[in-house]
């Protein structure tokens, strides 16, 4: 679901990240094993930060790594200048995906959990 959030927030993401943040995010993803040497080299070929950021998002979308978008979220959350973007990701609700799902318990996927009332039977 986090992958879908990033897809639906694509324009917001592209407009929110600058070159300095992209370098830190790429370094973080490389350290976590999400990106390899060839991936980093390919990303460095892009001249503009928006092109580089788009290329990174597309690379992660095609990745077989199940942790790719979790690590991307962590990289964004770790950057002080990107806190508003991280909050936007947290607050974004996927239509019909998270409301009333008793199996989704993490705010990482669906935003802050709602208070539940338990009734005695």
C-alpha positions in Angstrom: 0.0 0.0 0.0 2.9 2.4 0.6 3.9 1.9 -3.0 0.4 3.0 -4.1 0.6 6.1 -1.8 3.9 7.1 -3.5 2.4 6.5 -6.9 -0.7 8.7 -6.1 1.5 11.4 -4.6 4.0 11.4 -7.4 3.6 15.0 -8.5 3.7 16.2 -4.9 6.9 14.2 -4.3 8.6 15.4 -7.4 7.9 19.1 -6.5 9.0 18.7 -2.9 12.5 17.3 -3.1 15.6 19.2 -4.1 19.0 18.0 -5.3 20.6 17.9 -1.8 17.8 15.8 -0.4 17.9 13.4 -3.4 21.6 12.8 -2.8 21.0 12.0 0.9 18.0 9.7 0.0 20.0 7.9 -2.7 22.9 7.4 -0.2 20.4 6.1 2.4 18.8 3.6 -0.1 22.3 2.5 -1.2 23.3 1.8 2.4 20.2 -0.2 3.0 20.8 -2.3 -0.1 17.8 -1.0 -2.0 20.0 0.5 -4.7 23.1 -1.0 -6.3 26.1 0.6 -7.9 24.5 0.5 -11.3 21.4 2.1 -10.0 23.3 5.0 -8.4 25.4 5.5 -11.5 22.2 5.6 -13.7 20.6 8.2 -11.4 23.7 10.4 -11.5 23.4 10.8 -15.2 20.3 13.0 -14.8 21.2 16.7 -14.9 18.2 18.1 -13.0 16.9 17.1 -9.6 13.3 16.6 -10.8 14.6 14.2 -13.5 16.7 12.4 -11.0 13.9 12.1 -8.5 11.4 10.8 -11.2 14.0 8.3 -12.3 14.5 7.1 -8.7 10.7 6.7 -8.2 10.4 4.7 -11.5 13.4 2.6 -10.5 11.9 1.7 -7.2 8.5 1.0 -8.8 10.2 -1.6 -10.9 12.2 -3.1 -8.0 11.6 -6.6 -6.7 12.7 -5.4 -3.3 9.7 -5.6 -1.0 11.3 -3.0 1.3 12.0 -0.4 -1.4 9.2 2.0 -0.5 9.4 1.4 3.2 13.1 2.4 3.0 12.2 5.4 0.8 9.7 6.5 3.4 12.3 6.1 6.2 14.8 8.2 4.1 12.3 11.0 3.7 11.3 10.8 7.3 15.0 11.1 8.3 15.4 14.4 6.5 14.5 17.4 8.6 13.7 19.5 5.5 11.2 16.9 4.3 9.1 16.6 7.4 6.1 18.2 5.8 6.4 15.8 2.9 6.6 12.9 5.4 3.5 14.2 7.2 1.7 14.5 3.8 2.5 10.8 3.1 1.2 9.9 6.6 -2.0 11.8 6.2 -2.8 10.6 2.7 -5.5 8.0 2.8 -6.0 5.5 0.0 -9.6 5.4 -1.0 -11.3 2.3 0.2 -8.1 0.6 1.3 -7.7 1.5 4.9 -11.1 2.4 6.4 -12.6 -0.5 8.3 -9.7 -2.9 7.7 -9.0 -4.7 10.9 -5.8 -6.2 9.4 -4.0 -2.9 8.8 -2.5 -1.7 12.1 0.4 0.4 11.1 0.3 4.2 10.6 3.1 3.7 8.0 0.5 2.4 5.6 -2.8 4.1 6.4 -2.1 7.1 8.7 -2.6 7.3 12.4 -4.8 4.6 13.8 -8.3 5.6 14.8 -9.4 5.0 18.4 -11.5 1.9 18.6 -14.2 1.1 21.0 -14.4 -2.4 22.3 -17.7 -3.7 23.5 -18.2 -6.6 25.9 -20.3 -9.5 24.7 
